[in-house]
Amino acid sequence: MSATGLVLVDPYNDFLADDGRIWPRIRDVAEAVGLREHLRALLAGVRAAGRPVFVAPHRRYRPGDVDGWTHAPRPHAMLRDARLFELGTPGGEFHPELGPRAGDVVAGEHWAMNGFVHTDLDLLLRRHGIEHVILAGLTAPGCVEGTGRHAMELGYGVTLVKDATAAFTMDLQRAATELTGPLYADAVRCTAEVLAALA
């Protein structure tokens, strides 16, 4: 896994903290796959192996977002209506254990379901010499899949970590990791397999 880095998508409190706005909707699947435990292990293992961590964060809601738009697609309307990851609130902060640390690279915020579109993620990966991304975060069929598909289109190798992501239902989780994941990812692996390869 030379020239490899971890891309962690949307590690916000709203997704990952017990009092997060979205946590109740993904909790059952997250707990079934061991999401938080696997993210902890994945981050620790990647850092211990000396591989870089890149964070691909979602747009944090700010008052006025989407106002005046002639058309607000569902992801943008949800950002506005639910005030997702609201700037200046605990939900809009990175999870203290699962978010970036000193030395990690944080890309610009993406507006919808793709960590590359309208951000500097591709630039940052290339400047760090990354050719293969390990992909984890939230949600499996949303921003993780959107980011993974785009990574593949840009020429990156992709490993999807199936137990370090979650979805709103187990059916969506299985579809995103077992059916559509292999369409863009070179490999779909569990955390233990990824860490063994890094070692």
N, C-alpha and C positions, 0 to 999 in steps of 0.2 A: 504493500500500500504506500508506495513512494508518492511524493507530491500530493498528499492527502490531507484534507482538513474537514472538520465537522461544521456543518451548517445547521444551526439550531433556530427553528422558526417559532416566533411569537411566545417566548417564555415569560409571559406576563402573569401577575398575580390573579387577574380576572380568570385566567385559565387554570392556574395551578394551586392557588391558595384555597384553604378551606372556606374562606369568606369571599372568594372571588365570584363575580357575577355569572360567569359561565361554568364554573366548577360543578355546580349541581347537575348541569345537563350532560357532562361527560364523566362524572364521578364513577358510575357503574362500570363503564368500559375501562376507564383509566385504572381503577382498582383491579379489574379482572386481568389486565395485561401487566400490571405492576409499573405503570407509567413513571411515577415519581422516583421510585427506587431505581429503575433502569436508567432514567435520565441522570441521576446522581452518579451511578456507576460509569455510565458512558462518558460524562464530562470528566470525571476523575481519571479514567483510563486514557482518554485522549490527551489530557494535559500531562499526565505522567509520561506518556510516550513522546512528549515534545511536539505534538501536532497542534496546529492552530485551531482556535474556535472562532467561528464567525456567527454573528447573530443577525438574523433577518427579521426585523420587528415590523409588526403591523402599524399602520397609522393609528395614533392615539387620538381619540375624539377631542376636538376643540370646539367651543361654541361657534356656531356659524358654518360648520362643516356641512356641505351639501346644500345649504341654503341657496336658492335661486337657480339650482340646476334644472335644466329642461327635462332631464331624465336621470333618476337615481336608481341604478341597478340594485338588486337585492342586497349585495354585500355593503354597499354604501348607505343604503337606507337603514340597514341593521346597525351600522356604526353610529348613525345619528340617533335612531330611535332608542337604542339600548345604551347609548353613551359608552360604547365599548372602549376599554383601555383608556379611560378619560384622563387627559393630561392634568396633573396636579392632584390626582386621587390615588389611593393605595392600589386600586385595580390597574392603573396605568403604569405602575412601577414594575420593574423586572422582579421576578421571584428571587428572594435573597439567596437561596441555595442553588437554584437552577438557572439563574440569569448569568450575564457576563461578569467576569472578574477582570482585574487589572491585567493587561496584556492581550485580552480578547479583542476582536475586531467587530465593531457594531456598524452595520450598513444603514443606509437611509431607510425610512419607513415606507412600506408598500401600502397602497390604498385598498387593494382587493385581495386576490388569491395567488399572488406570484411575487416572491421576494426579489425578483430581478427587474420587473417592469417599473420604470421611472425611479430606479435606485442606483446606487453605485456598487452593488454586490458583485457584479461581474468584474468590474475594475479592481476591486479589492482582492478578489480571489486570484486574478491573473497577476497582480503586482506581488502577491505572496507566492507565486509559482505553483498554485494549486491546479491539478489536473483531474483529481477525483474527489468527490464530496461524499461524506457520510451524512445522511439526512435524517433529522429527527425533529420533534416538536409537534405543533398543533395547527390545524387538525389534519388527520390522515387524508381525507378526501378533499380537503380545502386547500389551505396555503401550503401544506407539505407537498401534496401532489402537484399543485400548480408550479411550485418552485422546482420540484424534481423534473417535471416534463421540460421546463425551460432550460434547466441545466443540461439535460441530454441534448436538446436542440442546439445549444451553444458548444457542444463538443466535450463536456465534462463526463467522466465516468460517475456513476451514481450507485451508492449502496444505501438502500432504505432500511432503517432499523425498525422492524415491525412491532417490537414491544416497547419502543421509546416514542410512540405516537399514540393518539387515541382519536375516537370519533364519537358522535352523539348516540350511535347505536352500534351493537355488535355486528349487525348486517353491514353497516357502512364501513366498519373497521375491517371486516373480512374482505369486502369488495376492494377497498383501497390498498390493502396489503397483499392479498392473494390473487386478485383478478387484474386490477389496473396497475399496481406497483410494478409487476414484471414487464409491462409495456415500455417503461422508461428507465427502470433501474437495471443495472447489470446484475445486481444481486439484491435479494431481500433476505436479511439476516436478523437473528435475534442479537441482543446486546452481548451475550457471552461469546458468540461467534465473532462479532466485530472486535471485541477486546482481545480475543485469542489471536486474531490476524495482526492486530497492532503490536502485540508482544513478540 
